[in-house]
């Protein structure tokens, strides 16, 4: 009887020392600690909250680091952040650090040239946000072709307020930013902008350092299953092109 008791206690100790299935699952991957997102960009501000919820569901609380677009890239390459939120595949050439991409895009955006429907001058300068690659590329090409000097601005908010105040009539922006402009009610008596030209339609992904590949696999599977980034209502804007 005494031998059985000792043996039973030994088995209990072994069972207590063994990890539970839940803990074993958590030990399958290393958690990212810091994710960069683009400051003053409405879609990124909304998406980072969703991203943090997904990370928490996977047992990995994460710090959101807001940075200008180009600085986020530099921080990632230098290892100051573990990943970036909402980047397009075309940006991968700028990564000097080994990376993994989510297997599914988080969102898809349409980048467009917009104009005031009451002002149709095709030679009016185009306002754009400094540091946004697709916008800088577009205005550089247009300036080379037309000779028009365009208007750089620091932030989307500055650009949208300039439109609402009538200081600009044409500008570059993603459709999600126009929705944000309308929702915030900054237009006043200025009509909502309409599409002059679609520049690009881009799927946007989540990127992490290559060492987080096991976590990215779990993240991608959960996003594909639940599609949390696609649950926002569709933009309520006038589409004329």
C-alpha positions in Angstrom: 0.0 0.0 0.0 2.9 2.3 0.9 4.6 1.6 -2.5 1.4 2.4 -4.3 1.1 5.7 -2.5 4.7 6.7 -3.4 4.2 5.7 -7.0 0.9 7.7 -7.2 2.6 10.8 -5.8 5.4 10.4 -8.3 2.9 10.3 -11.2 1.1 13.3 -9.8 4.4 15.3 -9.7 5.1 14.2 -13.4 1.6 15.3 -14.4 2.0 18.7 -12.7 5.3 19.3 -14.4 4.0 18.5 -17.9 2.6 21.5 -19.8 -1.1 21.7 -20.4 -2.2 21.7 -24.0 -3.0 25.4 -23.8 0.4 26.3 -22.6 2.0 24.0 -25.1 0.2 25.9 -27.9 1.4 29.2 -26.5 5.0 27.9 -26.6 4.8 27.1 -30.3 5.7 30.6 -31.4 7.6 33.7 -30.3 5.4 36.8 -29.8 6.1 40.0 -31.6 6.4 43.0 -29.2 6.1 46.1 -31.3 4.2 46.8 -34.5 4.5 50.1 -36.5 1.5 51.8 -38.1 1.2 55.0 -40.1 0.3 58.0 -37.9 -2.5 60.4 -38.9 -3.9 57.8 -41.4 -7.5 56.9 -40.5 -7.5 53.4 -41.9 -4.3 52.5 -40.0 -5.6 54.0 -36.8 -8.7 51.8 -37.0 -6.8 48.7 -38.2 -4.2 48.8 -35.4 -7.0 48.4 -32.8 -8.3 45.3 -34.6 -4.7 44.0 -34.9 -4.1 44.3 -31.2 -7.4 42.4 -30.5 -6.2 39.5 -32.8 -2.8 39.5 -31.1 -4.4 39.3 -27.7 -6.6 36.5 -28.8 -3.5 34.6 -29.8 -1.9 35.3 -26.4 0.5 38.0 -27.6 -0.3 41.5 -26.3 1.5 44.0 -28.6 2.6 47.6 -28.4 1.4 49.8 -31.3 4.1 52.3 -32.5 2.8 55.2 -34.6 5.4 56.5 -37.1 5.5 58.3 -40.4 5.4 55.9 -43.3 9.1 56.0 -44.2 10.2 55.9 -40.6 8.2 52.8 -40.0 10.1 51.1 -42.8 13.5 52.2 -41.3 12.5 51.1 -37.8 11.6 47.7 -39.2 14.8 47.3 -41.1 16.8 48.3 -38.0 14.9 45.9 -35.7 13.4 48.7 -33.6 9.9 47.2 -34.3 9.0 43.6 -35.0 6.6 44.3 -37.9 4.5 46.7 -39.9 0.8 47.1 -40.5 -0.8 47.5 -43.9 2.0 47.4 -46.5 1.8 46.6 -50.2 3.9 43.9 -51.9 5.6 46.6 -54.0 7.2 47.9 -50.8 9.0 44.6 -50.2 12.0 45.7 -52.3 12.7 48.3 -49.5 13.1 45.6 -46.8 16.7 44.8 -46.0 15.6 42.5 -43.2 14.3 39.0 -43.7 10.5 39.1 -43.4 7.3 37.1 -43.6 4.0 38.4 -45.1 0.5 37.5 -44.0 -0.9 34.8 -46.3 -4.0 37.0 -46.9 -4.4 40.7 -47.3 -5.9 42.6 -44.4 -7.5 45.2 -46.6 -7.7 46.4 -50.2 -7.6 50.1 -50.9 -8.1 52.2 -54.0 -5.7 55.1 -54.5 -7.2 57.9 -56.5 -7.0 61.5 -57.8 -10.0 63.5 -56.5 -11.4 66.8 -57.5 -14.1 69.2 -56.5 -17.2 68.5 -58.8 -17.6 72.3 -59.2 -14.0 72.8 -60.3 -12.9 70.8 -63.3 -9.7 72.6 -64.3 -7.3 69.8 -65.2 -4.3 72.1 -64.8 -5.0 72.9 -61.2 -2.2 71.9 -58.9 -2.6 68.5 -57.1 -2.1 68.4 -53.3 -0.3 65.3 -52.0 1.1 63.9 -48.8 4.8 63.9 -48.4 6.3 60.5 -47.7 3.5 58.5 -49.4 5.3 56.7 -52.2 2.5 56.3 -54.6 1.5 60.0 -54.3 5.0 61.3 -54.8 5.5 59.0 -57.8 2.3 60.2 -59.4 3.0 63.9 -59.0 6.6 63.5 -60.2 5.4 61.9 -63.4 2.6 64.5 -63.8 5.0 67.4 -63.3 7.5 65.9 -65.8 4.6 65.6 -68.3 2.7 68.8 -67.7 5.2 71.2 -66.0 2.7 71.9 -63.2 4.2 72.4 -59.8 2.1 70.4 -57.3 1.4 71.1 -53.6 3.1 68.9 -50.9 1.5 68.7 -47.5 2.7 67.0 -44.3 -0.5 65.1 -43.3 -3.8 63.9 -44.7 -5.6 66.1 -42.2 -3.9 69.2 -43.6 -4.7 68.2 -47.1 -8.4 67.5 -46.4 -8.8 70.8 -44.5 -7.3 72.6 -47.4 -9.9 71.0 -49.7 -12.7 71.9 -47.3 -11.5 75.5 -47.1 -11.3 75.8 -50.9 -7.5 76.3 -51.0 -7.1 73.2 -53.2 -9.5 71.6 -55.7 -7.5 68.5 -56.7 -5.7 66.0 -54.4 -4.5 62.5 -54.1 -5.9 60.2 -51.4 -7.1 56.6 -50.7 -10.9 56.1 -50.8 -10.9 55.2 -47.1 -9.5 58.6 -46.2 -12.4 60.3 -48.1 -14.8 58.3 -46.1 -13.1 59.5 -42.9 -13.3 63.1 -44.2 -17.1 62.8 -44.8 -17.7 61.1 -41.4 -15.8 63.9 -39.5 -18.0 66.5 -41.1 -15.2 68.9 -42.0 -16.6 69.7 -45.5 -19.2 72.3 -44.4 -20.6 73.8 -47.6 -17.9 72.2 -49.8 -19.2 69.4 -51.9 -17.7 65.9 -51.4 -14.9 65.2 -53.8 -15.4 62.9 -56.8 -13.0 60.6 -58.5 -10.9 62.1 -61.4 -8.7 59.0 -61.8 -7.9 55.7 -60.1 -4.2 55.4 -59.7 -3.9 51.9 -58.2 -5.9 49.3 -56.3 -3.7 47.6 -53.8 -4.1 44.7 -51.3 -2.4 45.5 -48.0 -0.7 42.9 -45.8 0.8 42.5 -42.4 4.6 42.1 -42.2 6.8 40.6 -39.5 10.5 39.7 -39.1 11.2 36.2 -40.5 11.8 34.9 -36.9 8.1 35.3 -36.3 7.0 33.0 -39.1 5.3 30.5 -36.7 3.2 33.3 -35.2 2.4 34.7 -38.6 1.0 31.4 -39.6 -1.4 31.4 -36.6 -2.3 35.1 -37.3 -3.0 34.5 -41.0 -5.2 31.5 -40.2 -7.3 33.5 -37.7 -7.7 36.5 -40.1 -8.7 34.2 -43.0 -11.3 32.5 -40.8 -12.8 35.6 -39.1 -12.0 38.5 -41.6 -12.1 41.1 -38.9 -10.6 43.9 -41.0 -13.4 43.6 -43.6 -16.3 44.2 -41.2 -16.2 48.0 -41.4 -19.1 49.5 -43.5 -18.3 50.3 -47.1 -17.4 54.0 -47.8 -20.5 56.2 -48.4 -19.1 58.4 -51.1 -20.0 59.6 -54.6 -18.2 57.5 -57.2 -17.8 59.3 -60.6 -15.0 58.6 -62.9 
